Amino acid sequence: MLELTRIRESKDQIAEALKVRNIDADADLAKVIALDEERRATQHQMDTELQELNSLSKEIGELFKSGKAADASELKDKTAALKENSGKLKTKLQEIEDAINEILYRIPNVPNPLVPKGNSDQDNEIVAEHGLKPTLYSGAVPHWELIKDYNLIDFELGVKITGAGFPVYRGKGARLQRALINFFLDEAIKAGYEEVIPPHLVNADSGFGTGQLPDKEGQMYHCTEDNLYLIPTAEVPITNIYRNVVLKDTDFPIKNVGYTPCFRREAGSWGSHVRGLNRLHQFDKVEIVQLSHPDKSYDTLTEMVNHVKGLLDKLELPYRVARLCGGDLGFTSALTYDMEVFSAAQERWLEVSSISNFETFQANRLKLRFKEGSDKPKLAHTLNGSALALPRIMAAILENNQTENGINIPKVLVPYTGFDKIN
């Protein structure tokens, strides 16, 4: 959520920057400023009347002590009117604050100047490409055929148990999945991340804190009876560890990693591009989260991108790095880099990670602040990234490493799987 002080001080610059997202926010920003002026005037009036009320209360007490009950009674009538009006002002103040928040909730984060203009993922900027695309043998097939041929994942059984988009991993498929999870966790721990195992359900305050609510409410599974949400990513519970926390500047950087299943309704998703593991309602992901000093958050973003690149290098997967354009940028992000691996059998790039800097957008919702010496608390910067999301990594590994005699396992995973080939 954008800060009111920032909007007051830089309204025109914010409006211009949001045009990169193809959003005309002039009216909303002007309305916020007008409402904030009304809020401040109302607050001043309420404070003045409360001050007068306190002064009169003391005077009434003195009059009663002096035996001037009649004079005290006259002042009591005046205090009653002030109390009634203060109550009205308090109600008005809450209504104004609610109106301000309603507008702020629908204004996305201000994009970083590096964010290119564009309307969709077709306009994202490719900033790097690594590795060679494999040449497959003539009988190569996509992963949804391989998993049936080698009995690695059973989609039909998932439909029986739950529904479409909830696969059952079996045998070497399950072991490969577990190997990837442990590999990603171990690499993050080596890089200085503290592992946490968070809850898989969160309350509404947590969803609001990281920006899933109210923006993405329709994409989350909601347990209505308890008003809890199944997490769409570990980012939500991990980042919310620090909700309503005041840190010291010496605490930075704070680095957490967590493995969780992720649950997404993916409403409206269909077509051949979401076949097999390409899009699921439940999938596994290892997430890295960092809290950073504002002066260092973009260095942190580069560090996190390099960490994910290192994972893909070790898995020997060809990949490219895309800087998301304004039209494809997430609601809460100021700058995002997507990592895409090349799927040889599908002959297309598959997104496997998004690494984002949210600057103060999430921290303002979370009330996540830090202190430097005796200075007033400031908002921290939050960042997160997939390191990595497993379904499309699994798909690329299976497709890119298939041979006529089986599927080779990347060397770095063999100590985790206990086998070097699926046949």
C-alpha positions in Angstrom: 0.0 0.0 0.0 1.4 3.4 -1.0 2.2 5.8 1.9 0.0 8.9 2.2 3.1 11.1 2.8 4.6 9.8 -0.5 1.3 10.6 -2.3 1.1 14.1 -0.9 4.7 14.9 -1.7 5.0 13.2 -5.2 1.5 12.8 -6.6 2.4 13.8 -10.2 5.5 11.6 -10.3 3.5 8.6 -8.9 0.7 9.2 -11.5 3.3 9.3 -14.3 5.1 6.2 -13.1 1.8 4.2 -12.9 1.2 4.9 -16.6 3.9 2.3 -17.2 1.3 -0.2 -15.8 -1.3 1.3 -18.2 -3.1 2.8 -15.2 -4.5 6.3 -15.0 -4.5 7.0 -11.3 -4.8 10.8 -11.4 -8.4 10.8 -10.1 -7.7 8.3 -7.3 -4.6 10.1 -6.2 -6.4 13.5 -6.2 -9.3 12.0 -4.2 -6.9 10.5 -1.6 -5.2 13.9 -1.1 -8.6 15.6 -0.7 -9.8 13.0 1.7 -6.6 13.2 3.7 -6.9 17.0 4.0 -10.5 16.5 5.3 -9.2 13.8 7.7 -6.5 16.1 9.1 -9.0 19.0 9.5 -11.5 16.6 11.2 -8.7 15.3 13.5 -7.6 18.8 14.4 -11.2 19.8 15.2 -11.7 16.6 17.3 -8.4 17.2 19.2 -9.3 20.8 19.9 -12.7 19.9 21.3 -11.2 17.1 23.4 -8.7 19.6 24.8 -11.5 22.0 25.6 -13.5 19.1 27.2 -10.6 18.2 29.4 -10.2 21.9 30.4 -13.9 22.2 31.2 -13.9 19.0 33.3 -11.1 20.4 35.5 -12.9 23.7 35.8 -16.2 21.9 36.8 -14.3 20.0 39.5 -12.9 23.2 40.9 -16.3 24.9 40.9 -17.9 22.0 42.8 -15.1 22.2 45.4 -15.7 25.9 45.7 -19.4 25.3 46.3 -20.5 26.9 43.0 -22.8 24.1 41.9 -25.0 26.3 39.7 -22.0 27.5 37.7 -20.7 23.9 37.5 -24.0 22.7 36.2 -24.0 25.3 33.4 -20.6 24.0 32.2 -21.8 20.4 32.4 -24.4 21.2 29.8 -21.6 22.5 27.6 -19.4 19.4 28.1 -22.4 17.2 27.2 -22.7 19.0 23.8 -18.9 18.7 23.3 -19.0 15.0 24.0 -21.8 14.4 21.6 -20.1 16.4 18.9 -16.8 14.6 19.6 -18.6 11.3 19.1 -19.8 12.5 15.7 -16.4 13.6 14.7 -14.9 10.3 15.7 -17.4 8.5 13.5 -16.7 10.9 10.6 -13.0 10.4 11.0 -13.4 6.6 10.7 -15.6 7.0 7.6 -12.9 9.2 6.0 -10.1 6.8 6.9 -12.1 3.9 5.5 -12.7 5.8 2.2 -9.0 6.6 2.0 -8.1 2.9 2.5 -10.6 1.8 0.0 -8.8 3.8 -2.7 -5.3 2.9 -1.5 -6.2 -0.8 -1.6 -6.8 -0.5 -5.4 -3.7 1.5 -6.3 -0.8 -0.9 -7.2 2.8 -0.3 -6.3 4.8 2.3 -8.2 7.0 0.6 -10.7 10.8 1.0 -10.6 12.2 3.1 -13.5 13.7 0.0 -14.9 10.3 -1.5 -15.6 9.6 -1.4 -19.4 6.3 -0.3 -20.8 4.1 -3.1 -22.2 0.7 -4.8 -22.0 1.5 -8.5 -21.4 4.2 -11.1 -21.0 4.9 -10.7 -24.7 6.4 -7.3 -23.9 8.7 -8.5 -21.1 12.4 -7.6 -21.6 14.8 -10.5 -21.9 17.9 -9.4 -20.1 20.0 -12.6 -20.2 20.0 -16.2 -21.6 22.1 -19.1 -20.4 22.8 -22.6 -21.5 22.3 -24.6 -24.7 18.9 -25.8 -25.7 19.1 -29.7 -25.9 18.5 -31.5 -29.1 16.2 -34.5 -28.5 16.0 -37.8 -30.3 13.2 -38.2 -32.8 10.9 -40.1 -30.5 10.9 -37.5 -27.7 7.6 -36.7 -26.1 6.3 -34.0 -23.6 6.4 -34.7 -19.9 2.7 -35.6 -19.7 3.5 -38.7 -21.8 6.7 -39.5 -19.9 5.1 -39.5 -16.5 2.6 -42.1 -17.8 5.3 -44.2 -19.5 7.4 -44.3 -16.4 4.6 -44.3 -13.8 5.9 -41.1 -12.1 2.8 -39.0 -11.6 -0.9 -40.1 -11.7 -3.3 -37.3 -12.7 -6.3 -39.6 -12.9 -5.8 -40.8 -9.4 -5.6 -37.1 -8.3 -8.9 -36.5 -10.0 -10.4 -39.5 -8.1 -9.2 -38.3 -4.8 -9.7 -34.5 -5.2 -10.2 -33.2 -8.7 -8.2 -31.9 -11.7 -5.0 -30.2 -10.9 -4.1 -32.3 -7.8 -1.5 -34.9 -9.0 -0.3 -37.9 -7.1 3.5 -38.4 -7.3 4.6 -42.0 -7.2 7.8 -44.0 -6.9 10.7 -42.3 -8.6 8.5 -39.4 -9.4 7.9 -38.8 -5.7 11.6 -39.3 -4.9 12.7 -36.8 -7.6 10.2 -34.3 -6.2 11.6 -34.8 -2.7 15.1 -34.6 -4.0 14.4 -31.2 -5.6 12.9 -29.8 -2.4 15.9 -30.9 -0.3 18.4 -29.6 -2.9 16.7 -26.2 -3.0 16.5 -26.0 0.8 20.2 -27.0 1.3 21.4 -24.5 -1.3 19.4 -21.7 0.4 20.8 -22.6 3.8 24.3 -22.6 2.4 23.5 -19.0 1.2 22.7 -17.9 4.7 18.9 -18.3 4.7 17.2 -19.6 7.9 14.8 -22.4 7.2 11.2 -22.0 8.6 8.2 -24.3 8.3 5.2 -22.0 8.4 1.5 -22.8 8.6 -0.3 -23.7 5.4 -3.3 -21.7 6.2 -3.4 -18.0 7.1 -5.9 -15.5 8.5 -7.2 -12.5 6.6 -4.8 -10.1 8.3 -1.9 -12.1 6.8 -3.5 -12.1 3.3 -3.9 -8.4 3.6 -0.3 -7.8 4.8 1.3 -9.2 1.7 -1.3 -8.0 -0.7 -3.2 -11.1 -1.6 -6.3 -9.5 -0.1 -8.3 -7.9 -1.4 -6.5 -8.1 -4.8 -6.4 -11.9 -5.3 -9.1 -13.1 -3.1 -10.8 -15.0 -5.9 -7.6 -17.0 -6.6 -7.3 -18.4 -3.1 -9.1 -21.3 -1.5 -11.1 -20.0 1.4 -12.2 -22.0 4.4 -15.3 -19.9 5.1 -16.3 -21.4 8.5 -13.0 -20.5 10.1 -12.3 -17.5 7.7 -8.8 -19.0 6.8 -7.1 -19.1 3.5 -4.9 -21.9 2.0 -1.6 -20.2 1.1 -0.9 -19.5 -2.5 2.8 -19.3 -1.7 5.1 -19.5 1.4 5.7 -15.8 0.9 2.5 -15.0 2.8 3.1 -16.8 6.1 6.9 -16.2 6.1 6.7 -12.4 5.5 3.9 -12.1 8.0 6.2 -13.4 10.7 7.4 -9.8 10.8 3.9 -8.1 10.8 3.8 -5.3 13.5 7.5 -5.7 14.2 10.0 -2.9 14.8 13.5 -4.1 13.9 17.0 -2.6 14.3 18.9 -1.5 11.3 21.6 -4.0 12.5 19.2 -6.8 12.0 19.4 -6.6 8.3 19.6 -8.6 6.1 16.9 -11.0 7.4 16.9 -14.1 5.2 14.3 -16.9 5.4 13.6 -19.9 3.3 10.6 -22.3 3.5 9.2 -25.2 1.6 5.4 -25.5 1.4 2.7 -26.8 -0.8 0.9 -23.9 -2.6 -2.8 -23.8 -3.4 -4.3 -21.7 -6.2 -7.7 -21.9 -7.8 -6.3 -20.7 -11.1 -9.8 -19.7 -12.1 -10.2 -19.1 -15.9 -7.1 -21.2 -16.8 -7.4 -23.5 -19.8 -5.8 -24.6 -23.0 -2.8 -26.7 -24.1 -0.3 -24.3 -22.4 -1.6 -25.5 -19.0 -1.4 -29.2 -19.7 0.3 -31.7 -17.4 2.5 -30.0 -14.8 2.4 -26.6 -16.5 -0.4 -25.4 -14.2 -1.8 -27.0 -11.1 -4.1 -26.2 -8.2 -1.7 -27.7 -5.7 2.1 -27.7 -6.2 5.3 -27.6 -4.2 7.6 -24.6 -4.0 10.7 -23.5 -2.0 10.5 -19.7 -1.3 13.2 -17.3 -0.3 12.2 -14.1 1.5 14.4 -11.2 2.5 13.9 -8.1 4.6 16.3 -5.3 3.6 17.4 -1.8 4.5 15.9 0.5 1.8 19.4 1.6 0.7 20.4 -2.0 -0.1 17.2 -3.7 -1.4 18.2 -3.6 -5.1 21.6 -5.1 -4.3 19.6 -7.8 -2.4 17.4 -8.3 -5.5 20.4 -8.9 -7.7 21.8 -11.4 -5.1 18.5 -13.3 -5.1 18.4 -13.4 -8.9 21.9 -14.8 -8.9 21.0 -17.4 -6.3 18.2 -18.7 -8.6 20.5 -18.6 -11.6 23.0 -20.7 -9.7 20.3 -23.4 -9.0 19.4 -23.6 -12.7 23.1 -23.8 -13.7 23.6 -26.7 -11.3 20.5 -28.4 -12.7 22.0 -27.9 -16.2 18.8 -26.4 -17.5 18.8 -23.7 -20.2 17.2 -20.6 -18.9 16.6 -16.9 -19.6 15.9 -13.9 -17.3 13.0 -11.6 -18.1 12.3 -8.2 -16.6 8.6 -7.9 -16.4 6.9 -5.0 -18.2 4.3 -2.7 -16.6 1.3 -4.7 -17.9 2.7 -8.0 -16.5 4.0 -6.7 -13.2 2.4 -8.0 -10.0 0.1 -5.7 -8.0 2.5 -5.4 -5.1 5.8 -5.4 -6.9 8.1 -2.5 -7.9 10.4 -4.7 -10.0 10.2 -8.4 -10.9 12.5 -10.7 -12.8 11.1 -14.0 -14.1 13.3 -17.0 -14.6 12.2 -19.2 -17.5 13.6 -22.6 -18.4 13.4 -24.0 -21.9 11.3 -27.1 -22.3 12.7 -28.9 -25.3 9.8 -31.3 -25.9 7.2 -28.5 -25.7 9.6 -26.1 -27.5 8.6 -23.2 -25.2 9.9 -21.3 -22.2 8.3 -22.1 -18.9 8.3 -19.6 -16.0 9.8 -21.3 -12.9 10.5 -18.3 -10.6 9.6 -14.7 -10.0 11.9 -12.6 -7.9 10.5 -9.3 -6.7 11.3 -6.2 -4.7 8.2 -4.7 -3.1 10.1 -1.8 -1.6 7.8 -0.4 1.2 4.5 -1.5 -0.3 4.1 -4.7 1.8 5.9 -3.2 4.8 3.3 -0.4 4.9 0.5 -2.9 5.1 2.4 -5.1 7.6 3.5 -2.1 9.7 7.0 -3.6 9.4 9.5 -0.9 10.5 13.1 -0.5 11.7 15.0 2.0 13.7 18.3 3.6 13.1 19.7 4.9 16.4 17.3 7.5 17.9 15.6 8.2 14.5 11.9 7.6 14.1 11.0 4.1 12.8 11.0 3.7 9.0 9.5 1.2 6.7 11.7 -1.8 5.7 11.8 -3.2 2.2 10.6 -6.7 1.5 11.6 -9.1 -1.3 10.8 -12.7 -2.2 11.5 -15.2 -4.9 10.7 -18.8 -5.9 13.8 -20.9 -5.5 12.2 -22.8 -7.0 8.7 -23.8 -8.0 8.8 -27.5 -8.7 6.2 -28.5 -11.4 7.8 -26.9 -14.4 11.3 -27.7 -13.2 10.2 -31.3 -13.0 8.7 -31.0 -16.5 11.9 -29.5 -18.0 14.1 -32.1 -16.3 12.1 -35.0 -17.6 11.7 -33.6 -21.1 15.3 -32.2 -21.6 17.0 -35.3 -20.2 15.0 -38.0 -21.9 16.8 -40.6 -24.1 15.8 -43.7 -25.9 16.9 -45.7 -22.9 15.4 -43.6 -20.1 15.6 -40.3 -18.4 18.9 -39.1 -17.0 19.0 -37.4 -13.6 21.1 -34.2 -13.3 24.3 -35.0 -11.5 23.7 -32.6 -8.6 20.5 -34.5 -7.7 21.9 -38.0 -7.7 23.0 -37.8 -4.0 19.4 -36.8 -3.2 17.5 -39.3 -5.4 19.8 -42.3 -4.9 19.5 -43.1 -8.7 21.0 -41.5 -11.8 18.4 -42.7 -14.3 14.7 -43.4 -14.6 14.0 -46.4 -16.8 
